[in-house]
Amino acid sequence: MPEVETLARKLRKAVTGKTIARVSLSGQTLRRPVPHGFAAKLRGRKIRRVLRRGKYLIIELEPRMFWLIHLGMSGRLFYHSRTFHSDKHTHAVVRFSDASSLEYRDPRRFGLLGIYEADRPERIPEIQSIGKEPLSSGFNAGCYSQVLNSVSFFRVRSKFPQPGQSDVACLYKLHRPETIGPANVFQVNTF
């Protein structure tokens, strides 16, 4: 999604190279509970790089660990260069050694914060189920055609085929009609 890529690019400039000094959590459950020991595992680590895969932000840390963020429907990240007052919907504040901080707010709590020990991002469970990136060099019309042909169009009486994020990264039910129908990529009439 363009908004997640835009956020990843801004984060790369703002937080790469910074060391995490403290982590504060609200204690509220998001899409699922924040992993036990999340704050302790982040503390003292340096941000090596910021990646995006589908709608996930992946922050690679040193020593090797991956911090996973999904904003859900209403989540937002705020970078603060100085002290700030948190909001009632603030669920995590990551303070860096230079006194700047990163605030995660999510009023509807559909987002996700995770921490993983893995040798590469592709080994993170949530990332393993995501299909090819539509803007990657390996994705072309033939690849998309295979995705559409693999979907059972007649299983559900629907105006549009029903591929999902496991087929193409960032392709969610909410976005399918805009991406498939008006673009005239494929039209099917099942009625």
C-alpha positions as CSV (number, residue, x, y, z in Angstrom):
1,M,0.0,0.0,0.0
2,P,1.3,3.4,-0.9
3,E,0.6,4.9,2.6
4,V,2.7,2.2,4.3
5,E,5.5,2.6,1.8
6,T,5.5,6.4,2.4
7,L,5.6,5.8,6.1
8,A,8.5,3.3,5.7
9,R,10.5,5.9,3.7
10,K,9.9,8.6,6.4
11,L,10.9,6.2,9.2
12,R,14.1,5.2,7.3
13,K,15.2,8.8,7.5
14,A,14.1,9.5,11.0
15,V,15.0,6.4,13.0
16,T,17.7,4.4,11.2
17,G,20.8,4.2,13.4
18,K,19.1,5.2,16.6
19,T,19.3,3.1,19.8
20,I,16.2,2.3,21.7
21,A,16.5,3.4,25.3
22,R,13.0,2.8,26.8
23,V,9.7,1.2,25.7
24,S,6.4,2.0,27.4
25,L,3.2,0.0,26.6
26,S,-0.4,0.7,27.5
27,G,-1.1,-2.9,28.5
28,Q,-4.2,-3.0,26.3
29,T,-4.6,-5.8,23.7
30,L,-4.4,-4.9,20.1
31,R,-5.5,-7.3,17.4
32,R,-3.8,-9.8,19.7
33,P,-1.8,-9.2,22.9
34,V,1.6,-7.5,22.6
35,P,4.2,-10.4,23.1
36,H,5.5,-11.0,26.6
37,G,8.9,-9.4,27.0
38,F,8.3,-7.1,24.0
39,A,9.7,-4.0,25.7
40,A,12.7,-5.8,27.2
41,K,13.6,-7.3,23.8
42,L,13.6,-3.9,22.1
43,R,15.5,-2.0,24.8
44,G,19.2,-1.4,24.0
45,R,18.9,-2.4,20.3
46,K,19.9,-0.3,17.4
47,I,17.7,0.2,14.4
48,R,19.5,-1.1,11.4
49,R,16.9,-0.6,8.6
50,V,13.2,-0.2,8.0
51,L,11.5,-2.5,5.5
52,R,7.9,-2.9,4.2
53,R,6.3,-6.1,3.1
54,G,2.6,-5.9,2.2
55,K,1.0,-3.7,4.8
56,Y,3.6,-4.6,7.4
57,L,6.5,-2.4,8.6
58,I,9.5,-4.5,9.5
59,I,12.2,-2.8,11.6
60,E,15.5,-4.8,11.6
61,L,17.4,-4.4,14.8
62,E,20.9,-5.0,16.0
63,P,21.7,-7.5,17.6
64,R,19.5,-9.3,15.0
65,M,15.8,-9.2,15.7
66,F,12.8,-8.0,13.8
67,W,10.1,-5.6,15.1
68,L,6.9,-6.0,13.2
69,I,4.2,-3.3,13.0
70,H,0.8,-3.5,11.3
71,L,-1.3,-0.4,11.6
72,G,-4.7,-2.1,11.1
73,M,-7.5,0.3,10.2
74,S,-6.8,3.2,12.4
75,G,-3.2,2.8,13.7
76,R,-0.7,5.6,13.2
77,L,3.0,6.2,14.0
78,F,4.3,9.6,15.2
79,Y,7.9,10.5,15.3
80,H,8.7,13.2,18.0
81,S,12.0,14.9,18.1
82,R,11.4,16.1,21.7
83,T,9.1,15.4,24.7
84,F,5.4,15.0,24.0
85,H,2.2,14.1,25.9
86,S,0.7,10.8,24.9
87,D,-2.9,10.4,23.8
88,K,-5.5,8.1,25.4
89,H,-5.1,5.8,22.3
90,T,-1.3,5.6,22.6
91,H,-0.4,1.9,23.0
92,A,3.4,2.1,22.7
93,V,6.1,4.7,23.0
94,V,9.7,3.9,22.0
95,R,12.2,6.4,23.3
96,F,15.6,6.6,21.7
97,S,18.9,7.5,23.3
98,D,18.9,11.0,21.7
99,A,15.5,11.8,23.5
100,S,13.4,11.5,20.3
101,S,10.6,8.9,20.3
102,L,8.2,6.9,18.1
103,E,4.6,6.7,19.3
104,Y,2.1,4.1,18.2
105,R,-1.6,5.1,18.4
106,D,-4.5,3.0,17.5
107,P,-8.0,4.0,18.6
108,R,-9.7,0.9,17.2
109,R,-6.9,-1.5,18.3
110,F,-6.8,-3.5,15.1
111,G,-3.1,-3.1,14.7
112,L,-0.3,-5.4,15.7
113,L,3.1,-5.1,17.4
114,G,5.4,-8.1,17.3
115,I,9.0,-9.0,17.9
116,Y,10.8,-12.0,16.2
117,E,14.2,-13.6,16.4
118,A,14.8,-14.8,12.8
119,D,17.7,-14.8,10.3
120,R,15.7,-12.9,7.7
121,P,12.3,-11.1,7.4
122,E,10.8,-13.9,5.2
123,R,10.9,-16.2,8.3
124,I,8.4,-14.1,10.2
125,P,5.1,-16.0,10.3
126,E,2.9,-13.1,9.2
127,I,5.3,-12.3,6.3
128,Q,5.4,-16.0,5.1
129,S,1.8,-15.9,4.0
130,I,2.1,-12.8,1.9
131,G,2.2,-13.2,-1.9
132,K,4.4,-11.3,-4.4
133,E,4.7,-7.6,-4.3
134,P,2.8,-6.1,-7.2
135,L,5.5,-3.5,-7.9
136,S,8.4,-5.9,-7.7
137,S,10.4,-6.9,-10.8
138,G,9.1,-10.5,-10.5
139,F,5.5,-9.5,-10.8
140,N,4.0,-9.1,-14.3
141,A,0.8,-9.7,-16.2
142,G,1.6,-13.4,-16.5
143,C,2.1,-13.7,-12.8
144,Y,-1.2,-11.9,-12.1
145,S,-3.0,-14.1,-14.7
146,Q,-1.8,-17.2,-12.8
147,V,-3.3,-15.8,-9.6
148,L,-6.6,-15.1,-11.3
149,N,-6.7,-18.5,-12.9
150,S,-6.0,-20.2,-9.6
151,V,-9.0,-18.7,-7.9
152,S,-12.2,-20.5,-8.0
153,F,-14.6,-17.9,-9.5
154,F,-17.7,-20.0,-9.2
155,R,-17.2,-21.1,-5.6
156,V,-18.9,-17.9,-4.5
157,R,-21.4,-16.0,-6.6
158,S,-19.4,-12.9,-7.0
159,K,-18.9,-10.2,-9.6
160,F,-15.2,-10.2,-9.2
161,P,-12.6,-12.9,-8.6
162,Q,-11.5,-13.3,-5.0
163,P,-7.7,-13.4,-4.8
164,G,-6.3,-12.3,-1.4
165,Q,-3.1,-11.2,0.3
166,S,-1.7,-14.7,0.1
167,D,-1.7,-14.3,-3.7
168,V,-0.7,-10.7,-4.1
169,A,0.8,-8.5,-1.3
170,C,-1.5,-5.6,-0.3
171,L,-4.6,-7.1,-2.0
172,Y,-7.3,-7.0,0.6
173,K,-11.0,-7.7,0.3
174,L,-11.7,-4.0,0.7
175,H,-9.5,-3.1,-2.3
176,R,-10.3,-5.8,-4.8
177,P,-13.2,-4.1,-6.7
178,E,-11.1,-1.0,-7.2
179,T,-8.0,-2.9,-8.4
180,I,-9.7,-5.6,-10.5
181,G,-12.9,-4.2,-11.9
182,P,-12.3,-0.6,-13.1
183,A,-8.7,-1.5,-14.2
184,N,-10.3,-4.0,-16.6
185,V,-7.7,-6.5,-15.7
186,F,-10.2,-9.3,-15.7
187,Q,-14.0,-9.3,-16.0
188,V,-16.2,-12.2,-15.2
189,N,-20.0,-12.4,-15.2
190,T,-21.2,-15.1,-12.9
191,F,-24.9,-14.0,-12.7
